[in-house]
Amino acid sequence: MDSDRVLRAHSPVWRDPLSAGWRAHRGLLLLRLRWHERRDAGSGRR
């Protein structure tokens, strides 16, 4: 387990704004990936 990630999970966002921005960016990337997977599965291209 990544100990740095565990420490950041309990720290307030205002103490680590870059990490908060990265988490938001990663969430958007994962959301976009899921959307494309769902779209491709619906069209029968898989």
PDB file of N, CA, C and O in Angstrom:
ATOM      1  N   MET A   1       0.848  -1.187   0.000  1.00  0.00           N
ATOM      2  CA  MET A   1       0.000   0.000   0.000  1.00  0.00           C
ATOM      3  C   MET A   1       0.888   1.243   0.000  1.00  0.00           C
ATOM      4  O   MET A   1       1.919   1.284   0.671  1.00  0.00           O
ATOM      5  N   ASP A   2       0.483   2.225  -0.742  1.00  0.00           N
ATOM      6  CA  ASP A   2       1.252   3.460  -0.858  1.00  0.00           C
ATOM      7  C   ASP A   2       0.995   4.338   0.366  1.00  0.00           C
ATOM      8  O   ASP A   2      -0.102   4.869   0.535  1.00  0.00           O
ATOM      9  N   SER A   3       2.004   4.488   1.213  1.00  0.00           N
ATOM     10  CA  SER A   3       1.818   5.251   2.454  1.00  0.00           C
ATOM     11  C   SER A   3       1.595   6.733   2.182  1.00  0.00           C
ATOM     12  O   SER A   3       0.894   7.401   2.942  1.00  0.00           O
ATOM     13  N   ASP A   4       2.183   7.257   1.103  1.00  0.00           N
ATOM     14  CA  ASP A   4       1.994   8.672   0.764  1.00  0.00           C
ATOM     15  C   ASP A   4       0.537   8.949   0.413  1.00  0.00           C
ATOM     16  O   ASP A   4      -0.009   9.989   0.781  1.00  0.00           O
ATOM     17  N   ARG A   5      -0.078   8.033  -0.287  1.00  0.00           N
ATOM     18  CA  ARG A   5      -1.489   8.191  -0.661  1.00  0.00           C
ATOM     19  C   ARG A   5      -2.379   8.165   0.577  1.00  0.00           C
ATOM     20  O   ARG A   5      -3.346   8.922   0.662  1.00  0.00           O
ATOM     21  N   VAL A   6      -2.058   7.305   1.529  1.00  0.00           N
ATOM     22  CA  VAL A   6      -2.844   7.220   2.762  1.00  0.00           C
ATOM     23  C   VAL A   6      -2.745   8.526   3.533  1.00  0.00           C
ATOM     24  O   VAL A   6      -3.750   9.013   4.051  1.00  0.00           O
ATOM     25  N   LEU A   7      -1.556   9.097   3.617  1.00  0.00           N
ATOM     26  CA  LEU A   7      -1.387  10.362   4.330  1.00  0.00           C
ATOM     27  C   LEU A   7      -2.167  11.480   3.655  1.00  0.00           C
ATOM     28  O   LEU A   7      -2.771  12.311   4.334  1.00  0.00           O
ATOM     29  N   ARG A   8      -2.160  11.510   2.330  1.00  0.00           N
ATOM     30  CA  ARG A   8      -2.871  12.563   1.605  1.00  0.00           C
ATOM     31  C   ARG A   8      -4.384  12.412   1.708  1.00  0.00           C
ATOM     32  O   ARG A   8      -5.113  13.400   1.622  1.00  0.00           O
ATOM     33  N   ALA A   9      -4.856  11.196   1.891  1.00  0.00           N
ATOM     34  CA  ALA A   9      -6.297  10.971   1.966  1.00  0.00           C
ATOM     35  C   ALA A   9      -6.901  11.671   3.181  1.00  0.00           C
ATOM     36  O   ALA A   9      -8.071  12.053   3.158  1.00  0.00           O
ATOM     37  N   HIS A  10      -6.115  11.839   4.234  1.00  0.00           N
ATOM     38  CA  HIS A  10      -6.631  12.455   5.453  1.00  0.00           C
ATOM     39  C   HIS A  10      -6.261  13.932   5.591  1.00  0.00           C
ATOM     40  O   HIS A  10      -6.684  14.588   6.542  1.00  0.00           O
ATOM     41  N   SER A  11      -5.480  14.456   4.654  1.00  0.00           N
ATOM     42  CA  SER A  11      -5.099  15.868   4.751  1.00  0.00           C
ATOM     43  C   SER A  11      -6.128  16.738   4.039  1.00  0.00           C
ATOM     44  O   SER A  11      -6.674  16.329   3.014  1.00  0.00           O
ATOM     45  N   PRO A  12      -6.398  17.916   4.556  1.00  0.00           N
ATOM     46  CA  PRO A  12      -7.356  18.818   3.913  1.00  0.00           C
ATOM     47  C   PRO A  12      -6.879  19.238   2.524  1.00  0.00           C
ATOM     48  O   PRO A  12      -5.679  19.282   2.255  1.00  0.00           O
ATOM     49  N   VAL A  13      -7.824  19.543   1.657  1.00  0.00           N
ATOM     50  CA  VAL A  13      -7.499  19.914   0.277  1.00  0.00           C
ATOM     51  C   VAL A  13      -6.656  21.179   0.242  1.00  0.00           C
ATOM     52  O   VAL A  13      -5.744  21.284  -0.578  1.00  0.00           O
ATOM     53  N   TRP A  14      -6.936  22.129   1.102  1.00  0.00           N
ATOM     54  CA  TRP A  14      -6.213  23.404   1.058  1.00  0.00           C
ATOM     55  C   TRP A  14      -4.740  23.244   1.394  1.00  0.00           C
ATOM     56  O   TRP A  14      -3.941  24.126   1.083  1.00  0.00           O
ATOM     57  N   ARG A  15      -4.364  22.131   2.025  1.00  0.00           N
ATOM     58  CA  ARG A  15      -2.945  21.910   2.340  1.00  0.00           C
ATOM     59  C   ARG A  15      -2.184  21.339   1.158  1.00  0.00           C
ATOM     60  O   ARG A  15      -0.958  21.440   1.107  1.00  0.00           O
ATOM     61  N   ASP A  16      -2.892  20.740   0.207  1.00  0.00           N
ATOM     62  CA  ASP A  16      -2.237  20.120  -0.950  1.00  0.00           C
ATOM     63  C   ASP A  16      -3.070  20.376  -2.209  1.00  0.00           C
ATOM     64  O   ASP A  16      -3.682  19.450  -2.742  1.00  0.00           O
ATOM     65  N   PRO A  17      -3.100  21.626  -2.692  1.00  0.00           N
ATOM     66  CA  PRO A  17      -3.972  21.958  -3.828  1.00  0.00           C
ATOM     67  C   PRO A  17      -3.581  21.248  -5.120  1.00  0.00           C
ATOM     68  O   PRO A  17      -4.454  20.954  -5.936  1.00  0.00           O
ATOM     69  N   LEU A  18      -2.302  20.966  -5.329  1.00  0.00           N
ATOM     70  CA  LEU A  18      -1.901  20.267  -6.551  1.00  0.00           C
ATOM     71  C   LEU A  18      -2.451  18.847  -6.577  1.00  0.00           C
ATOM     72  O   LEU A  18      -2.876  18.354  -7.621  1.00  0.00           O
ATOM     73  N   SER A  19      -2.438  18.205  -5.432  1.00  0.00           N
ATOM     74  CA  SER A  19      -2.972  16.853  -5.348  1.00  0.00           C
ATOM     75  C   SER A  19      -4.478  16.855  -5.616  1.00  0.00           C
ATOM     76  O   SER A  19      -4.994  15.958  -6.283  1.00  0.00           O
ATOM     77  N   ALA A  20      -5.172  17.852  -5.101  1.00  0.00           N
ATOM     78  CA  ALA A  20      -6.615  17.948  -5.334  1.00  0.00           C
ATOM     79  C   ALA A  20      -6.898  18.148  -6.816  1.00  0.00           C
ATOM     80  O   ALA A  20      -7.832  17.558  -7.359  1.00  0.00           O
ATOM     81  N   GLY A  21      -6.098  18.976  -7.467  1.00  0.00           N
ATOM     82  CA  GLY A  21      -6.272  19.190  -8.906  1.00  0.00           C
ATOM     83  C   GLY A  21      -6.008  17.930  -9.695  1.00  0.00           C
ATOM     84  O   GLY A  21      -6.719  17.629 -10.654  1.00  0.00           O
ATOM     85  N   TRP A  22      -4.987  17.190  -9.294  1.00  0.00           N
ATOM     86  CA  TRP A  22      -4.667  15.941  -9.987  1.00  0.00           C
ATOM     87  C   TRP A  22      -5.788  14.922  -9.808  1.00  0.00           C
ATOM     88  O   TRP A  22      -6.139  14.211 -10.750  1.00  0.00           O
ATOM     89  N   ARG A  23      -6.352  14.847  -8.594  1.00  0.00           N
ATOM     90  CA  ARG A  23      -7.454  13.906  -8.361  1.00  0.00           C
ATOM     91  C   ARG A  23      -8.662  14.262  -9.215  1.00  0.00           C
ATOM     92  O   ARG A  23      -9.327  13.373  -9.745  1.00  0.00           O
ATOM     93  N   ALA A  24      -8.952  15.547  -9.355  1.00  0.00           N
ATOM     94  CA  ALA A  24     -10.074  15.972 -10.192  1.00  0.00           C
ATOM     95  C   ALA A  24      -9.800  15.633 -11.655  1.00  0.00           C
ATOM     96  O   ALA A  24     -10.687  15.144 -12.354  1.00  0.00           O
ATOM     97  N   HIS A  25      -8.591  15.887 -12.116  1.00  0.00           N
ATOM     98  CA  HIS A  25      -8.216  15.595 -13.499  1.00  0.00           C
ATOM     99  C   HIS A  25      -8.308  14.093 -13.777  1.00  0.00           C
ATOM    100  O   HIS A  25      -8.814  13.678 -14.819  1.00  0.00           O
ATOM    101  N   ARG A  26      -7.819  13.290 -12.843  1.00  0.00           N
ATOM    102  CA  ARG A  26      -7.860  11.837 -13.002  1.00  0.00           C
ATOM    103  C   ARG A  26      -9.305  11.342 -13.047  1.00  0.00           C
ATOM    104  O   ARG A  26      -9.642  10.455 -13.831  1.00  0.00           O
ATOM    105  N   GLY A  27     -10.152  11.924 -12.202  1.00  0.00           N
ATOM    106  CA  GLY A  27     -11.566  11.544 -12.213  1.00  0.00           C
ATOM    107  C   GLY A  27     -12.222  11.838 -13.548  1.00  0.00           C
ATOM    108  O   GLY A  27     -13.010  11.034 -14.047  1.00  0.00           O
ATOM    109  N   LEU A  28     -11.899  12.994 -14.131  1.00  0.00           N
ATOM    110  CA  LEU A  28     -12.463  13.334 -15.437  1.00  0.00           C
ATOM    111  C   LEU A  28     -11.950  12.396 -16.523  1.00  0.00           C
ATOM    112  O   LEU A  28     -12.710  12.002 -17.408  1.00  0.00           O
ATOM    113  N   LEU A  29     -10.684  12.039 -16.468  1.00  0.00           N
ATOM    114  CA  LEU A  29     -10.136  11.104 -17.455  1.00  0.00           C
ATOM    115  C   LEU A  29     -10.817   9.744 -17.357  1.00  0.00           C
ATOM    116  O   LEU A  29     -11.159   9.144 -18.376  1.00  0.00           O
ATOM    117  N   LEU A  30     -11.015   9.258 -16.136  1.00  0.00           N
ATOM    118  CA  LEU A  30     -11.672   7.967 -15.960  1.00  0.00           C
ATOM    119  C   LEU A  30     -13.126   8.022 -16.412  1.00  0.00           C
ATOM    120  O   LEU A  30     -13.635   7.060 -16.988  1.00  0.00           O
ATOM    121  N   LEU A  31     -13.793   9.134 -16.156  1.00  0.00           N
ATOM    122  CA  LEU A  31     -15.170   9.300 -16.598  1.00  0.00           C
ATOM    123  C   LEU A  31     -15.258   9.268 -18.118  1.00  0.00           C
ATOM    124  O   LEU A  31     -16.145   8.631 -18.685  1.00  0.00           O
ATOM    125  N   ARG A  32     -14.336   9.957 -18.767  1.00  0.00           N
ATOM    126  CA  ARG A  32     -14.308   9.974 -20.230  1.00  0.00           C
ATOM    127  C   ARG A  32     -14.029   8.577 -20.788  1.00  0.00           C
ATOM    128  O   ARG A  32     -14.636   8.175 -21.781  1.00  0.00           O
ATOM    129  N   LEU A  33     -13.123   7.843 -20.161  1.00  0.00           N
ATOM    130  CA  LEU A  33     -12.814   6.488 -20.598  1.00  0.00           C
ATOM    131  C   LEU A  33     -14.038   5.581 -20.478  1.00  0.00           C
ATOM    132  O   LEU A  33     -14.335   4.813 -21.393  1.00  0.00           O
ATOM    133  N   ARG A  34     -14.749   5.670 -19.347  1.00  0.00           N
ATOM    134  CA  ARG A  34     -15.957   4.859 -19.177  1.00  0.00           C
ATOM    135  C   ARG A  34     -17.003   5.220 -20.216  1.00  0.00           C
ATOM    136  O   ARG A  34     -17.690   4.337 -20.731  1.00  0.00           O
ATOM    137  N   TRP A  35     -17.139   6.515 -20.537  1.00  0.00           N
ATOM    138  CA  TRP A  35     -18.120   6.955 -21.522  1.00  0.00           C
ATOM    139  C   TRP A  35     -17.803   6.351 -22.883  1.00  0.00           C
ATOM    140  O   TRP A  35     -18.703   5.879 -23.577  1.00  0.00           O
ATOM    141  N   HIS A  36     -16.523   6.364 -23.272  1.00  0.00           N
ATOM    142  CA  HIS A  36     -16.128   5.793 -24.561  1.00  0.00           C
ATOM    143  C   HIS A  36     -16.334   4.285 -24.584  1.00  0.00           C
ATOM    144  O   HIS A  36     -16.764   3.739 -25.601  1.00  0.00           O
ATOM    145  N   GLU A  37     -16.035   3.602 -23.484  1.00  0.00           N
ATOM    146  CA  GLU A  37     -16.253   2.158 -23.426  1.00  0.00           C
ATOM    147  C   GLU A  37     -17.727   1.834 -23.568  1.00  0.00           C
ATOM    148  O   GLU A  37     -18.090   0.899 -24.281  1.00  0.00           O
ATOM    149  N   ARG A  38     -18.584   2.595 -22.897  1.00  0.00           N
ATOM    150  CA  ARG A  38     -20.022   2.364 -22.975  1.00  0.00           C
ATOM    151  C   ARG A  38     -20.536   2.639 -24.379  1.00  0.00           C
ATOM    152  O   ARG A  38     -21.379   1.901 -24.888  1.00  0.00           O
ATOM    153  N   ARG A  39     -20.030   3.704 -25.010  1.00  0.00           N
ATOM    154  CA  ARG A  39     -20.450   4.050 -26.365  1.00  0.00           C
ATOM    155  C   ARG A  39     -20.034   2.964 -27.352  1.00  0.00           C
ATOM    156  O   ARG A  39     -20.813   2.580 -28.224  1.00  0.00           O
ATOM    157  N   ASP A  40     -18.805   2.470 -27.214  1.00  0.00           N
ATOM    158  CA  ASP A  40     -18.314   1.423 -28.112  1.00  0.00           C
ATOM    159  C   ASP A  40     -19.074   0.115 -27.907  1.00  0.00           C
ATOM    160  O   ASP A  40     -19.359  -0.588 -28.876  1.00  0.00           O
ATOM    161  N   ALA A  41     -19.402  -0.217 -26.675  1.00  0.00           N
ATOM    162  CA  ALA A  41     -20.136  -1.449 -26.389  1.00  0.00           C
ATOM    163  C   ALA A  41     -21.553  -1.367 -26.952  1.00  0.00           C
ATOM    164  O   ALA A  41     -22.093  -2.374 -27.410  1.00  0.00           O
ATOM    165  N   GLY A  42     -22.152  -0.200 -26.924  1.00  0.00           N
ATOM    166  CA  GLY A  42     -23.506  -0.021 -27.442  1.00  0.00           C
ATOM    167  C   GLY A  42     -23.584  -0.121 -28.952  1.00  0.00           C
ATOM    168  O   GLY A  42     -24.616  -0.519 -29.493  1.00  0.00           O
ATOM    169  N   SER A  43     -22.513   0.233 -29.641  1.00  0.00           N
ATOM    170  CA  SER A  43     -22.532   0.195 -31.104  1.00  0.00           C
ATOM    171  C   SER A  43     -22.110  -1.169 -31.642  1.00  0.00           C
ATOM    172  O   SER A  43     -22.157  -1.392 -32.851  1.00  0.00           O
ATOM    173  N   GLY A  44     -21.697  -2.085 -30.764  1.00  0.00           N
ATOM    174  CA  GLY A  44     -21.327  -3.428 -31.196  1.00  0.00           C
ATOM    175  C   GLY A  44     -19.963  -3.518 -31.836  1.00  0.00           C
ATOM    176  O   GLY A  44     -19.698  -4.459 -32.585  1.00  0.00           O
ATOM    177  N   ARG A  45     -19.088  -2.563 -31.562  1.00  0.00           N
ATOM    178  CA  ARG A  45     -17.757  -2.574 -32.170  1.00  0.00           C
ATOM    179  C   ARG A  45     -16.794  -3.476 -31.425  1.00  0.00           C
ATOM    180  O   ARG A  45     -15.704  -3.751 -31.927  1.00  0.00           O
ATOM    181  N   ARG A  46     -17.161  -3.945 -30.248  1.00  0.00           N
ATOM    182  CA  ARG A  46     -16.246  -4.796 -29.471  1.00  0.00           C
ATOM    183  C   ARG A  46     -16.357  -6.205 -29.906  1.00  0.00           C
ATOM    184  O   ARG A  46     -15.667  -7.072 -29.371  1.00  0.00           O
TER     185      ARG A  46
END
